[in-house]
Amino acid sequence: MNILGLTAPISSNTAACIIRDGELVALVEEERFIGLKHAPKMVPKKSIHYCLSSAGITIDEVDYIAIGFDRPLKSSFKNLMQNIREANLSRLVRECGAYGEYFLSMQRQIDFLASLSSKGNIHKKLVYIDHHRSHAASAVRTPGYDDAVVITLDGVGEDNAGMIGYFEGNKIHKLRSIPINQSFGWLYGEVTALCGFKSHSHEGKTMGLAAFGKPDLALFDGIAELTDDGYRLVHGFADTLRRRFRTRSKDEEITEYHKNIAATVQFFLEEAVLRVAQSVSRQCKSRNLALAGGVALNCDMNYRLITSGCFDSIFVQPAANDAGTALGAALEVAAIKCKVTSNFKLSHAYYGPSYHNDEIEALLIESKIPYRKLSELREVAKLINDGKIVGWFTGRMEFGPRALGGRSILANPAIRGMNEKINLECKHRENWRPFAPSVLSEHCDEYFENYHFSPFMLMTFKVKDDKREMLQSAIHVDGTARVQEVTLEANPRYYELINEFYKLSGVAAVLDTSLNDREKPICLTPRDAIQTFYTTGLDVMVLEDFILEK
């Protein structure tokens, strides 16, 4: 049974995947192919081609095509009624335009799929899954849970901005939806824009900036308030925010004023979602929590939840943003239409393209680029130990916004100032932006306080005092680190590299950030990686078994 999962072409991150008999075969985001970050509101044509090719099938061999959004007419009507009920006229006008665009783009997506078919029965294969049910399925059908509390949070789905429910008996049970006027994604996006960043793209910057400020909930008087079982956003909160706070221009210096606004929205988010989760956990009794939606990429919020004592386990799949709805829709169709459960446990995120040595060497020869053959991984470990900044391109590409050792920039975290150097010379971004450590699995407990399994770099942890010096360039200003636990099973080559570095340095972790330049997607191909190597301050590029050096 082959199921092609797709994001709707109204999504802010577009992607495609293939599920075969409950197993994930391929998942990739369109941005990687076209070089446009997020590839918003686009038909994921190249992703579809890759997924079909990876599975070795044609569109005519696909049994169902799962879309992570409701039908255009139905979703438009639901959104219209929601905005009317809330008397949200300004948003109604904006959303009417967006849904008109959805009608047209969905037709383009169907036409593209039909163009791949020789049988012309595409419409019969389409199954539309509610956006937040797709988010929920992506999180709760992949960790191997028998039961779980499930919470999804983003900007907006069809007529809502989230879902609260539970998973039991292979079914997702919705308790309630979060209406658009209570949207965490919308609130956080508005503050992101006030801080001078790009809404729906730079929320990670707001989270990073929050560590430099002091939260003050008085700033949100008349905008947002905490309640016993959650929170309440005041009607018209976005307009009030814009009137109360001045938006920073892009070339304006970041001040304490902006740092404190960021700190306040971060604190409010953590506290409010914790109260929601506590309330649901008392009702559902499950000790597992599954999170999805763009808000679930907030690592500090996730840490607050796992250390609350309400849950023994938290799972956030790597593409918690809209890209993950392609996966969730496919898994939900597998459960509903095919009566099967997903029989895999998502232990890694490497489901994208890979490139063989002969392909890479042919490109290097054609490009007349000097290179040498890698004899052993200890060579690379020594370069990192010596202070070189290394591009690392190996195996299948990871999905989601975090680089997880497939397409990464690596460095020695113990070298003071290495973070500023990479920000300035390689990433060309703000010098305060933090990096993450990829850590050998067996050393995580000794490096971090209250540690819980974190394979996808989606939780932050306090670094223990005696480990701070060795991880200093991979630690944020508040003493936390966004951890990727690396296991031998999930990525043997990456594990071996870090282990070789550990033997040389005594540090069981490397500094890791994504292999890309500012505002560009993570590199997909060897050609992308070579271009990044020669246009940034990277010292070394490792392309599978080949090394380029400057």
C-alpha positions as CSV (number, residue, x, y, z in Angstrom):
1,M,0.0,0.0,0.0
2,N,1.6,3.3,-1.2
3,I,0.5,6.6,0.2
4,L,1.9,9.9,-1.1
5,G,1.6,12.6,1.6
6,L,1.6,16.2,0.6
7,T,1.4,19.6,2.3
8,A,-1.4,21.8,1.0
9,P,-0.1,24.5,-1.3
10,I,-1.4,27.1,1.2
11,S,1.2,25.8,3.8
12,S,4.1,27.9,5.0
13,N,6.6,25.0,4.6
14,T,5.9,22.6,1.7
15,A,6.9,19.0,1.5
16,A,6.1,15.5,0.3
17,C,6.6,12.0,1.7
18,I,5.9,8.3,0.8
19,I,4.5,5.8,3.2
20,R,4.7,2.1,2.1
21,D,2.8,-0.4,4.2
22,G,3.2,1.8,7.3
23,E,6.9,2.4,6.7
24,L,8.4,5.9,5.9
25,V,10.4,5.6,2.7
26,A,11.1,9.2,1.9
27,L,10.4,12.7,3.2
28,V,11.8,15.9,1.8
29,E,11.0,19.6,1.8
30,E,10.6,21.6,-1.4
31,E,12.9,24.5,-0.2
32,R,15.9,22.2,-0.5
33,F,15.4,21.7,-4.2
34,I,14.5,25.2,-5.3
35,G,16.7,27.2,-3.0
36,L,13.9,29.4,-1.5
37,K,13.6,29.1,2.2
38,H,10.4,27.4,3.3
39,A,9.1,27.3,-0.3
40,P,5.8,28.8,1.1
41,K,2.5,28.2,-0.7
42,M,4.1,26.2,-3.5
43,V,3.2,22.9,-5.2
44,P,6.1,20.6,-4.0
45,K,6.8,19.3,-7.5
46,K,10.4,18.3,-7.1
47,S,9.7,16.8,-3.7
48,I,7.0,14.7,-5.3
49,H,9.4,13.5,-8.1
50,Y,12.0,12.6,-5.5
51,C,9.6,10.6,-3.3
52,L,8.2,8.6,-6.2
53,S,11.7,7.9,-7.5
54,S,12.9,6.9,-4.1
55,A,10.0,4.4,-3.7
56,G,10.6,3.2,-7.3
57,I,7.0,3.8,-8.3
58,T,4.9,6.0,-10.5
59,I,1.9,8.1,-9.5
60,D,-0.3,5.4,-10.9
61,E,1.1,3.0,-8.3
62,V,0.1,5.3,-5.5
63,D,-3.1,4.1,-3.7
64,Y,-3.9,7.3,-1.9
65,I,-2.7,10.9,-2.0
66,A,-3.1,12.5,1.4
67,I,-3.3,16.3,1.7
68,G,-2.5,17.9,5.1
69,F,-5.4,20.4,4.9
70,D,-9.2,20.2,4.5
71,R,-10.9,20.6,1.1
72,P,-10.6,24.1,-0.4
73,L,-14.3,24.8,-0.3
74,K,-14.9,23.3,3.2
75,S,-11.8,24.9,4.8
76,S,-12.7,28.3,3.3
77,F,-16.2,28.2,4.6
78,K,-15.0,27.1,8.1
79,N,-12.5,29.9,8.2
80,L,-15.1,32.5,7.0
81,M,-17.5,31.5,9.7
82,Q,-14.8,31.5,12.4
83,N,-13.7,35.1,11.5
84,I,-17.4,36.2,11.4
85,R,-18.1,34.7,14.8
86,E,-15.0,36.5,16.2
87,A,-15.9,39.8,14.4
88,N,-12.3,39.7,13.1
89,L,-12.9,41.8,10.0
90,S,-9.3,42.7,9.2
91,R,-8.2,39.0,9.4
92,L,-11.3,38.0,7.4
93,V,-10.1,40.2,4.5
94,R,-6.6,38.8,4.6
95,E,-7.8,35.2,4.9
96,C,-10.3,35.6,2.0
97,G,-7.4,36.4,-0.3
98,A,-5.4,33.5,1.1
99,Y,-8.1,31.0,0.6
100,G,-8.8,32.3,-2.9
101,E,-5.2,31.5,-3.6
102,Y,-5.6,28.1,-2.0
103,F,-8.4,27.2,-4.5
104,L,-6.1,28.1,-7.4
105,S,-3.0,26.5,-6.0
106,M,-4.8,23.3,-5.1
107,Q,-6.0,23.0,-8.6
108,R,-2.4,23.5,-9.9
109,Q,-1.3,20.8,-7.5
110,I,-4.0,18.4,-8.8
111,D,-3.1,19.3,-12.4
112,F,0.5,18.6,-11.8
113,L,-0.3,15.2,-10.3
114,A,-2.6,14.4,-13.2
115,S,0.2,15.3,-15.6
116,L,2.3,12.5,-14.1
117,S,-0.5,9.9,-14.5
118,S,-1.3,7.8,-17.6
119,K,-4.6,6.7,-16.1
120,G,-6.2,10.0,-15.2
121,N,-7.8,8.9,-11.9
122,I,-6.0,11.4,-9.6
123,H,-9.2,12.8,-8.0
124,K,-10.3,9.4,-6.8
125,K,-7.1,9.0,-4.8
126,L,-7.2,12.4,-3.0
127,V,-7.9,12.3,0.7
128,Y,-8.0,15.6,2.7
129,I,-7.0,15.5,6.4
130,D,-7.7,18.4,8.7
131,H,-4.6,20.5,9.2
132,H,-4.3,20.0,12.9
133,R,-5.2,16.4,12.8
134,S,-2.3,16.0,10.3
135,H,0.0,17.8,12.7
136,A,-1.2,15.6,15.6
137,A,-0.7,12.4,13.6
138,S,2.8,13.4,12.6
139,A,3.7,13.6,16.3
140,V,1.7,10.8,17.9
141,R,2.0,8.1,15.3
142,T,5.8,8.1,15.1
143,P,7.3,7.7,18.6
144,G,5.8,4.2,19.3
145,Y,3.4,5.4,22.0
146,D,0.3,3.3,22.9
147,D,-1.3,6.4,24.4
148,A,-0.5,10.1,24.7
149,V,-1.7,13.6,25.3
150,V,-1.4,15.5,22.0
151,I,-1.2,19.3,21.6
152,T,-0.7,21.1,18.3
153,L,0.0,24.8,18.1
154,D,0.7,27.1,15.1
155,G,-0.5,30.3,13.4
156,V,-3.6,29.1,11.8
157,G,-5.1,25.9,10.2
158,E,-8.5,26.0,8.5
159,D,-10.6,27.7,11.2
160,N,-8.4,27.1,14.2
161,A,-4.8,27.5,15.5
162,G,-4.4,24.3,17.4
163,M,-5.9,21.1,18.7
164,I,-5.9,19.5,22.2
165,G,-6.7,15.8,22.5
166,Y,-5.4,12.4,23.2
167,F,-4.3,9.2,21.4
168,E,-5.6,5.8,22.4
169,G,-6.6,2.6,20.6
170,N,-4.8,3.8,17.4
171,K,-7.2,6.8,17.2
172,I,-6.7,10.5,17.7
173,H,-9.5,11.9,19.9
174,K,-10.0,15.7,19.7
175,L,-11.1,17.3,23.0
176,R,-11.2,20.8,21.7
177,S,-9.7,23.2,19.1
178,I,-7.9,26.4,19.7
179,P,-9.6,29.2,17.9
180,I,-7.7,31.6,15.6
181,N,-8.2,34.5,18.1
182,Q,-6.2,32.5,20.7
183,S,-3.4,31.6,18.3
184,F,0.1,31.2,20.0
185,G,1.7,31.2,16.6
186,W,0.0,34.5,15.7
187,L,1.0,36.1,19.0
188,Y,4.6,35.0,18.8
189,G,4.8,36.0,15.1
190,E,3.5,39.5,15.9
191,V,6.2,39.9,18.6
192,T,8.8,38.6,16.2
193,A,7.8,41.3,13.7
194,L,8.0,44.0,16.5
195,C,11.6,42.9,17.2
196,G,12.5,43.6,13.6
197,F,12.5,40.0,12.4
198,K,10.4,38.2,9.7
199,S,7.2,36.7,11.1
200,H,6.6,33.0,10.3
201,S,10.3,32.6,9.6
202,H,12.5,34.2,12.3
203,E,10.6,33.0,15.5
204,G,13.8,31.2,16.4
205,K,15.6,34.6,16.6
206,T,12.9,35.8,19.1
207,M,13.5,32.7,21.2
208,G,17.2,33.3,21.2
209,L,16.8,37.0,21.9
210,A,14.6,36.3,24.9
211,A,17.5,34.9,26.9
212,F,19.0,38.4,26.9
213,G,15.9,40.1,28.4
214,K,13.8,40.1,31.5
215,P,10.1,39.0,31.3
216,D,7.5,41.5,32.5
217,L,3.9,40.3,32.1
218,A,2.7,43.9,32.8
219,L,3.8,44.6,29.2
220,F,1.0,42.4,28.1
221,D,-1.8,43.9,30.2
222,G,-4.8,44.1,28.0
223,I,-3.2,41.8,25.5
224,A,-2.8,38.4,27.1
225,E,-3.4,36.9,30.5
226,L,-2.7,33.5,32.2
227,T,-5.6,31.5,33.6
228,D,-5.7,28.5,35.9
229,D,-5.9,26.0,33.0
230,G,-4.1,28.0,30.3
231,Y,-4.3,31.5,29.0
232,R,-6.5,34.0,27.2
233,L,-5.6,36.4,24.4
234,V,-7.7,39.6,24.5
235,H,-9.8,40.4,21.4
236,G,-7.8,42.5,18.9
237,F,-4.5,41.6,20.7
238,A,-2.5,42.0,17.5
239,D,-3.7,45.6,16.9
240,T,-3.0,46.4,20.5
241,L,0.5,45.1,20.3
242,R,1.2,47.2,17.2
243,R,-0.1,50.3,18.9
244,R,1.7,49.8,22.1
245,F,5.1,48.8,20.9
246,R,7.2,50.4,18.2
247,T,8.5,48.0,15.5
248,R,12.3,47.9,15.2
249,S,13.6,48.7,11.7
250,K,16.1,46.1,10.3
251,D,19.1,48.4,10.5
252,E,18.2,49.7,14.0
253,E,20.1,48.4,17.0
254,I,18.4,45.8,19.3
255,T,17.8,47.5,22.6
256,E,16.8,46.3,26.1
257,Y,13.2,47.2,25.1
258,H,13.2,44.6,22.4
259,K,15.0,42.0,24.5
260,N,12.4,42.4,27.2
261,I,9.4,42.1,24.8
262,A,11.0,38.9,23.5
263,A,11.6,37.6,27.0
264,T,8.0,38.3,28.0
265,V,6.4,36.5,25.0
266,Q,8.7,33.5,25.6
267,F,7.8,33.4,29.3
268,F,4.1,33.7,28.6
269,L,4.3,30.9,26.0
270,E,6.1,28.6,28.4
271,E,3.8,29.3,31.3
272,A,0.6,29.2,29.3
273,V,1.3,25.9,27.4
274,L,2.5,24.3,30.6
275,R,-0.9,25.1,32.2
276,V,-2.7,23.8,29.2
277,A,-0.7,20.6,29.3
278,Q,-1.2,20.1,33.0
279,S,-4.9,20.5,32.6
280,V,-5.1,17.9,29.8
281,S,-2.8,15.4,31.6
282,R,-5.1,15.4,34.6
283,Q,-8.0,14.7,32.3
284,C,-6.4,12.0,30.1
285,K,-4.0,10.4,32.6
286,S,-1.4,9.6,30.0
287,R,2.3,10.2,30.9
288,N,3.3,10.7,27.3
289,L,3.0,14.0,25.4
290,A,3.2,14.5,21.7
291,L,3.7,18.0,20.3
292,A,3.4,19.4,16.7
293,G,2.8,22.7,14.9
294,G,5.4,25.4,14.3
295,V,5.2,26.5,18.0
296,A,6.5,23.0,19.0
297,L,9.9,24.0,17.5
298,N,10.3,26.2,20.6
299,C,13.0,24.3,22.4
300,D,12.8,26.2,25.7
301,M,9.0,25.6,25.9
302,N,9.6,21.9,25.3
303,Y,12.2,21.8,28.1
304,R,9.8,23.5,30.5
305,L,7.2,20.8,29.7
306,I,9.5,17.8,30.1
307,T,10.8,19.1,33.5
308,S,7.3,19.9,34.8
309,G,6.8,16.4,36.2
310,C,3.5,15.9,34.3
311,F,5.0,13.7,31.7
312,D,7.6,10.9,31.5
313,S,8.2,11.3,27.8
314,I,7.8,14.1,25.2
315,F,8.0,13.6,21.5
316,V,8.3,16.3,18.8
317,Q,9.0,15.1,15.3
318,P,11.7,17.0,13.4
319,A,9.5,18.8,11.0
320,A,6.9,20.0,13.5
321,N,6.1,23.0,11.2
322,D,3.8,22.7,8.2
323,A,6.2,20.3,6.4
324,G,5.3,17.7,8.9
325,T,1.6,17.7,7.8
326,A,2.6,15.7,4.7
327,L,3.8,12.9,7.0
328,G,0.9,13.2,9.4
329,A,-1.7,13.2,6.6
330,A,-0.2,10.0,5.1
331,L,-0.1,8.3,8.5
332,E,-3.7,9.2,9.2
333,V,-4.8,7.9,5.9
334,A,-2.9,4.7,6.5
335,A,-4.8,4.3,9.8
336,I,-8.2,5.3,8.5
337,K,-8.3,3.9,5.0
338,C,-5.9,1.0,5.3
339,K,-6.6,0.1,8.9
340,V,-2.9,-0.2,9.6
341,T,-0.8,1.4,12.2
342,S,2.6,3.0,11.5
343,N,4.9,0.1,12.3
344,F,8.1,2.1,12.4
345,K,9.5,4.2,15.2
346,L,11.0,7.5,14.0
347,S,14.5,7.2,15.4
348,H,16.2,9.5,12.9
349,A,15.4,12.1,10.3
350,Y,17.5,11.0,7.3
351,Y,14.9,10.4,4.6
352,G,16.2,12.8,1.9
353,P,18.5,12.3,-1.1
354,S,22.0,10.9,-0.8
355,Y,24.9,11.0,-3.3
356,H,27.5,8.4,-4.2
357,N,31.3,8.9,-4.3
358,D,31.4,8.5,-8.0
359,E,28.8,11.3,-8.5
360,I,30.7,13.6,-6.2
361,E,34.1,12.8,-7.8
362,A,32.8,13.4,-11.3
363,L,31.6,16.8,-10.2
364,L,34.9,17.7,-8.6
365,I,36.8,16.7,-11.7
366,E,34.4,18.6,-13.9
367,S,34.8,21.7,-11.7
368,K,38.6,21.4,-11.6
369,I,38.5,21.6,-7.8
370,P,41.5,20.2,-5.9
371,Y,40.5,17.4,-3.6
372,R,41.9,14.4,-1.8
373,K,40.5,11.0,-0.6
374,L,39.6,10.7,3.0
375,S,41.4,7.7,4.5
376,E,39.8,7.7,8.0
377,L,37.4,9.8,10.0
378,R,40.2,10.6,12.5
379,E,41.5,13.0,9.9
380,V,38.3,15.1,10.1
381,A,38.2,14.8,13.9
382,K,41.8,16.2,14.0
383,L,40.9,19.1,11.8
384,I,38.0,20.0,14.1
385,N,40.2,19.6,17.1
386,D,42.7,22.0,15.5
387,G,40.1,24.7,15.2
388,K,39.1,24.3,11.6
389,I,35.5,25.0,10.6
390,V,34.3,21.9,8.7
391,G,31.4,21.5,6.3
392,W,30.0,17.9,6.6
393,F,28.0,16.4,3.8
394,T,27.2,12.7,4.2
395,G,24.4,10.2,3.8
396,R,20.7,11.0,3.3
397,M,19.7,14.5,4.0
398,E,17.7,15.2,7.2
399,F,14.3,16.7,7.2
400,G,13.2,19.6,9.4
401,P,14.9,22.9,10.1
402,R,17.7,21.5,12.3
403,A,20.9,20.1,10.8
404,L,21.4,16.7,12.4
405,G,24.7,15.5,11.0
406,G,23.8,14.9,7.4
407,R,24.3,18.5,6.1
408,S,26.1,20.3,8.9
409,I,28.8,22.8,9.8
410,L,31.0,21.4,12.6
411,A,33.5,22.9,14.9
412,N,35.3,22.5,18.3
413,P,32.9,23.8,21.0
414,A,35.7,24.2,23.5
415,I,37.4,27.0,21.6
416,R,36.4,30.3,22.9
417,G,34.9,32.6,20.3
418,M,34.2,29.9,17.8
419,N,30.5,30.7,17.8
420,E,31.1,34.4,17.0
421,K,33.6,33.4,14.2
422,I,31.1,31.1,12.5
423,N,28.3,33.6,12.8
424,L,30.5,36.3,11.3
425,E,32.4,34.4,8.6
426,C,30.1,31.4,7.7
427,K,26.5,32.2,8.6
428,H,26.7,36.0,8.1
429,R,24.1,36.6,10.8
430,E,23.8,38.3,14.2
431,N,26.7,37.5,16.5
432,W,24.5,36.6,19.4
433,R,22.8,33.7,17.6
434,P,23.4,30.4,19.4
435,F,24.6,27.1,18.1
436,A,24.0,23.5,19.3
437,P,26.1,20.6,20.5
438,S,25.7,17.1,18.9
439,V,26.6,14.8,21.8
440,L,27.5,11.1,22.1
441,S,24.5,9.3,23.6
442,E,26.3,7.8,26.6
443,H,27.6,11.2,27.7
444,C,24.4,13.3,27.7
445,D,23.5,12.6,31.3
446,E,26.9,13.7,32.5
447,Y,26.8,16.9,30.5
448,F,23.3,18.2,31.1
449,E,20.9,18.7,34.1
450,N,17.6,16.8,34.1
451,Y,18.4,15.3,30.8
452,H,15.8,13.5,28.7
453,F,16.2,11.8,25.3
454,S,16.6,14.6,22.6
455,P,17.5,13.1,19.2
456,F,16.2,16.0,17.1
457,M,17.7,19.1,18.7
458,L,14.2,20.2,19.9
459,M,14.9,20.6,23.6
460,T,17.2,22.8,25.6
461,F,19.0,21.7,28.8
462,K,21.1,23.5,31.4
463,V,24.7,22.6,31.0
464,K,26.4,21.3,34.1
465,D,28.9,23.7,35.7
466,D,31.9,21.4,35.2
467,K,31.1,21.0,31.5
468,R,30.6,24.6,30.5
469,E,34.2,25.3,29.5
470,M,34.3,22.3,27.1
471,L,31.0,23.3,25.4
472,Q,31.4,27.1,25.7
473,S,30.8,28.0,22.1
474,A,27.7,25.8,21.9
475,I,26.1,27.3,24.9
476,H,23.6,30.2,24.9
477,V,23.9,33.2,27.2
478,D,21.5,31.6,29.7
479,G,23.7,28.5,30.1
480,T,21.5,26.2,28.1
481,A,22.2,24.1,25.0
482,R,19.9,22.8,22.3
483,V,21.0,19.2,22.4
484,Q,21.1,16.5,19.7
485,E,21.8,13.1,21.2
486,V,23.7,11.0,18.6
487,T,23.4,7.3,18.7
488,L,25.4,4.7,16.9
489,E,22.1,3.2,15.5
490,A,20.7,6.4,14.1
491,N,23.8,7.7,12.4
492,P,26.9,5.5,12.6
493,R,29.2,7.7,10.6
494,Y,28.4,10.9,12.6
495,Y,28.7,9.0,15.8
496,E,32.1,7.6,14.8
497,L,33.3,11.1,13.9
498,I,32.3,12.6,17.2
499,N,33.8,9.6,19.0
500,E,37.1,10.2,17.2
501,F,37.0,13.8,18.2
502,Y,36.3,12.7,21.8
503,K,39.4,10.5,21.8
504,L,41.5,13.5,20.7
505,S,40.0,16.3,22.8
506,G,38.2,14.7,25.7
507,V,35.0,16.5,24.6
508,A,32.2,14.1,23.7
509,A,30.4,16.7,21.5
510,V,30.9,18.9,18.4
511,L,29.4,22.3,17.7
512,D,26.8,21.8,15.0
513,T,24.9,24.2,12.8
514,S,23.2,23.8,9.4
515,L,25.2,23.7,6.2
516,N,23.9,26.9,4.6
517,D,24.5,30.6,4.4
518,R,22.1,33.3,5.7
519,E,18.5,33.0,4.6
520,K,19.2,30.0,2.4
521,P,17.9,26.4,2.9
522,I,20.1,23.7,4.1
523,C,22.3,22.4,1.2
524,L,20.8,19.5,-0.7
525,T,23.4,18.6,-3.4
526,P,27.2,18.4,-3.5
527,R,27.1,21.4,-5.9
528,D,25.2,23.4,-3.2
529,A,27.8,22.4,-0.6
530,I,30.7,23.4,-2.9
531,Q,29.1,26.8,-3.5
532,T,28.7,27.3,0.2
533,F,32.3,26.2,0.8
534,Y,33.7,28.8,-1.6
535,T,31.4,31.7,-0.6
536,T,31.7,31.4,3.2
537,G,34.5,31.1,5.8
538,L,34.5,27.3,5.9
539,D,38.0,25.9,6.1
540,V,37.3,22.4,5.1
541,M,34.5,20.6,3.2
542,V,34.0,16.8,3.6
543,L,31.8,15.4,0.8
544,E,31.3,11.7,1.7
545,D,34.9,10.3,1.2
546,F,36.5,13.4,-0.3
547,I,38.1,16.4,1.5
548,L,38.4,20.0,0.1
549,E,40.6,22.4,1.9
550,K,41.4,26.1,1.5
